[in-house]
Amino acid sequence: KAGVTQTPRYLIKTRGQQVTLSCSPISGHRSVSWYQQTPGQGLQFLFEYFSETQRNKGNFPGRFSGRQFSNSRSEMNVSTLELGDSALYLCASSLVGGILDTQYFGPGTRLTVL
Amino acid sequence: AQKVTQAQTEISVVEKEDVTLDCVYETRDTTYYLFWYKQPPSGELVFLIRRNSFDEQNEISGRYSWNFQKSTSSFNFTITASQVVDSAVYFCALSEGTSGTYKYIFGTGTRLKVLA
């Protein structure tokens, strides 16, 4: 079974631009969560999508948004990029989500904002 | 406020040594879950264990063992007879709330280096 895939793996953008990251979950998984990992703030939960609906959200500004498609693939969008948005963005999928469901992580997208 | 503290930033051990990674958490909830994840150099986090707040039994899985003590709000992770492949960053995490509304709080991670 293929794992979680994230594209692109690396991305360089400049301040003020916007970016879209993609995550394809494991086949059959309906929940997708996004995390931001930075040296300063560590790992932080962004949001979770289940059946095309955002079910949980962390404490991030509205510049961070996401969506999920009917095939469970998810995209995350960051508008008006700031230098502090440089991070490794990790996506995780699970069958139905929730605390009791094991999450499987992708390799991440490393975003650099110049 | 919820918080997870991993005071050990980096630990180096020689292969075959035992090593314990510390995790201390803070929460006001009586129902919560604790997790450990491993992040190898490739980047993706790998789930190791989930423990709920009502189950204080220690757990052993091969060379890995976990000690959960509510009295000290700690959930420590021990690797016995460490191997080079254990080299990674290890994260402890806390999750509260019901299955419908929850979020994960991660510690800052402990980088483990196992030297041959």
Interface residues (C-beta under 8 A of the other chain):
Chain A: G3 V4 Y35 G42 L43 Q44 F45 R55 N56 G58 L88 L90 A92 G97 G98 I99 L100 T102 Q103 Y104 F105 G106 P107 G108
Chain B: Y33 S42 G43 E44 L45 V46 F47 R50 F91 A93 S95 G97 S99 G100 T101 Y102 K103 Y104 I105 F106 G107 T108 G109
